[in-house]
Amino acid sequence: MEHHPRTIPPPALTADQAKRKLSPRLEVERVRLALIPTDGGRELLTYEFRTRLDRETFLVYINARNGREEKILKLVPSPNGTLTV
């Protein structure tokens, strides 16, 4: 999304409450707040969890207002950088 002024409401959930929505099989490496785009051109405030499962790394986005899982991206290392699938 483009850089522009935003009014972002505070999250309704804490990071710990959002973390409880993740599978217990995932090992959380990092968590931060993130705005992600929707298909409708809007943005959602989410918690971005960088996680590991076995030898694979995933980004899991949990809605910071209602706890719904919004998106999961698998990170795939390549010679030209990291791809998301």
C-alpha atoms as one frame of an Amber mdcrd trajectory, in Angstrom:
protein
   0.000   0.000   0.000   1.076   3.559  -0.466   2.502   5.631   2.334  -0.159
   8.005   3.604  -1.443   9.293   6.944  -3.628   6.780   8.783  -5.721   6.697
  11.894  -5.085   3.253  13.306  -7.242   2.173  16.234  -5.490   0.237  19.000
  -5.726  -3.561  18.778  -8.634  -5.149  20.639  -6.504  -8.230  21.390  -3.100
  -8.455  22.999  -0.295 -10.327  21.261  -0.706 -13.150  23.812  -4.430 -13.453
  23.067  -3.710 -13.580  19.327  -0.946 -16.150  19.873  -3.514 -18.522  21.409
  -5.176 -18.700  17.972  -2.058 -20.359  16.493  -1.509 -24.078  16.262   0.452
 -25.334  19.271   2.734 -27.116  16.784   4.144 -23.768  15.610   7.243 -22.312
  17.261   6.926 -18.516  17.379  10.157 -16.676  16.546   8.842 -13.112  16.383
   5.616 -11.126  16.676   4.777  -7.589  15.588   1.794  -5.507  14.542   1.339
  -5.247  10.775  -1.105  -3.683   8.330  -1.970  -6.060   5.497  -3.941  -5.271
   2.329  -7.281  -6.944   1.606  -8.652  -7.929  -1.785 -11.079  -4.994  -1.500
  -8.276  -2.422  -1.307  -8.596  -1.855   2.430  -6.110  -2.620   5.187  -6.381
  -4.804   8.272  -4.465  -4.431  11.507  -2.986  -7.815  12.333  -0.367  -9.484
  14.444   2.324 -10.973  12.227   3.796 -14.123  13.741   6.997 -15.446  12.200
   6.819 -19.149  12.995   8.603 -22.405  12.326   7.239 -25.883  11.805   9.989
 -28.451  11.454  12.404 -26.820   8.974   9.870 -24.528   7.294   9.159 -20.884
   8.119   5.731 -19.254   7.907   4.219 -15.823   8.485   0.801 -16.127  10.118
  -1.424 -13.035  10.269  -4.047 -12.881  13.036  -6.610 -10.056  12.975  -5.851
  -7.763  15.940  -9.523  -6.854  16.373 -11.337 -10.211  16.220  -8.651 -12.935
  16.374  -9.485 -14.368  12.962  -6.673 -15.931  10.934  -6.339 -13.688   7.888
  -3.383 -15.063   5.935  -0.558 -17.613   6.033   2.561 -17.209   3.904   5.316
 -19.786   3.570   8.820 -18.300   3.291  10.971 -20.069   0.713  14.677 -19.179
   0.479  16.040 -18.864  -3.067  19.329 -17.699  -4.577  17.689 -14.343  -5.412
  16.087 -13.726  -2.007  13.144 -15.041  -0.017   9.906 -15.911  -1.816   6.461
 -16.034  -0.220   4.040 -18.742  -1.219
